[in-house]
Structure formats: structure tokens, C-alpha cells
């Protein structure tokens, strides 16, 4: 672990480094990048990457910067999550 929290610039660099490693299918490097982070920094990097991912899971016509759009997207994702959980548990009728 690092002995100090990272700056916002360092956190953005870390998130970018994770993206580079993922693009190059280097999962072991992602582990190395994240394993040394203090918990709040790890949460921040994951949150940055999740915010980026919202733009990819939303329909192309949606502006994920808009709060109302983010609410709609969250509801869609929540429904999908619950549906998958129900299927795994054998509770889905459809």
C-alpha cells in the first residue's frame, strides 16, 4: 500500500493506466496497479472507471452527464441486475 493518498491527477493517471492494461488484456498488471492503493483511492479509481463505463452502456442518444439520464440508466441497470439474480436463483418465470 502507498503511505499517502494519491492526488487527483495521480488517481486519473491510475484510472488511465488500468484502461491501458485492460485494452492490452493484461489483467495481472491491473492487479499490480490496484493492490497498493489505500482503500479511499481504490474506491475513487473504481468510481472513475464506472463513470466512464456509463457512457458505453447507455444508448448512444443519451447524455450520461444529465442527472435525469443517469437516473434512467441506473433504473435500467438495476432491473437487469435483479433479473439476472432471479435467473440464477431459478425464480424467473420468463
C-alpha positions as CSV (number, residue, x, y, z in Angstrom):
1,X,0.0,0.0,0.0
2,X,1.0,3.6,-0.5
3,X,1.8,5.6,2.6
4,X,-0.2,8.5,1.4
5,X,-3.4,9.2,-0.6
6,X,-2.8,10.0,-4.2
7,X,-3.6,13.4,-5.7
8,X,-6.5,13.7,-8.1
9,X,-4.0,13.9,-11.1
10,X,-2.4,10.6,-9.9
11,X,-5.8,9.0,-9.5
12,X,-6.7,10.0,-13.0
13,X,-3.4,8.6,-14.2
14,X,-4.1,5.4,-12.3
15,X,-7.5,5.0,-13.9
16,X,-5.9,5.6,-17.4
17,X,-3.2,3.0,-16.6
18,X,-5.9,0.5,-15.8
19,X,-7.7,1.2,-19.1
20,X,-4.4,0.7,-21.0
21,X,-3.8,-2.6,-19.2
22,X,-7.3,-3.7,-19.9
23,X,-7.1,-2.7,-23.6
24,X,-3.9,-4.9,-23.8
25,X,-5.6,-7.8,-21.9
26,X,-3.0,-7.5,-19.1
27,X,-5.2,-8.4,-16.1
28,X,-2.1,-9.2,-13.9
29,X,-1.0,-5.6,-14.4
30,X,-4.4,-4.3,-13.3
31,X,-3.9,-6.3,-10.1
32,X,-0.4,-4.7,-9.6
33,X,-1.7,-1.2,-10.2
34,X,-4.6,-1.5,-7.7
35,X,-3.1,-3.7,-5.0
36,X,-1.0,-1.0,-3.4
37,X,-3.7,1.7,-3.2
38,X,-5.2,2.8,0.1
39,X,-8.9,2.0,0.2
40,X,-10.3,5.5,-0.5
41,X,-8.0,5.8,-3.6
42,X,-9.1,2.4,-4.8
43,X,-12.8,3.4,-4.4
44,X,-12.0,6.7,-6.4
45,X,-10.3,4.8,-9.2
46,X,-13.2,2.3,-9.5
47,X,-15.7,5.2,-9.4
48,X,-13.9,7.0,-12.2
49,X,-13.9,3.8,-14.3
50,X,-17.5,3.2,-13.6
51,X,-18.5,6.7,-14.6
52,X,-16.6,6.2,-17.9
53,X,-18.4,2.9,-18.4
54,X,-21.8,4.5,-18.1
55,X,-21.2,6.2,-21.4
56,X,-20.7,2.8,-23.0
57,X,-23.7,1.0,-21.6
58,X,-26.1,3.9,-22.2
59,X,-27.9,4.2,-25.5
60,X,-25.9,6.4,-27.8
61,X,-28.6,9.1,-27.8
62,X,-28.4,9.5,-24.0
63,X,-26.2,12.2,-22.4
64,X,-25.0,10.5,-19.2
65,X,-23.9,13.8,-17.8
66,X,-27.6,14.7,-17.3
67,X,-28.9,13.7,-13.8
68,X,-32.3,12.5,-15.2
69,X,-30.5,10.3,-17.8
70,X,-28.3,8.9,-15.1
71,X,-31.4,8.1,-13.0
72,X,-33.0,6.3,-16.0
73,X,-29.8,4.4,-16.7
74,X,-29.5,3.4,-13.0
75,X,-33.0,2.1,-13.1
76,X,-32.3,0.0,-16.3
77,X,-29.2,-1.4,-14.8
78,X,-30.9,-2.2,-11.5
79,X,-33.7,-4.1,-13.4
80,X,-31.0,-6.0,-15.3
81,X,-29.2,-6.9,-12.1
82,X,-32.4,-8.1,-10.4
83,X,-33.4,-10.1,-13.4
84,X,-30.0,-11.8,-13.6
85,X,-30.2,-12.6,-9.9
86,X,-33.6,-14.1,-10.3
87,X,-32.5,-16.2,-13.2
88,X,-29.6,-17.5,-11.1
89,X,-31.9,-18.4,-8.3
90,X,-34.3,-20.1,-10.6
91,X,-37.1,-17.6,-9.7
92,X,-37.7,-16.1,-13.1
93,X,-40.8,-17.4,-14.9
94,X,-39.9,-16.0,-18.3
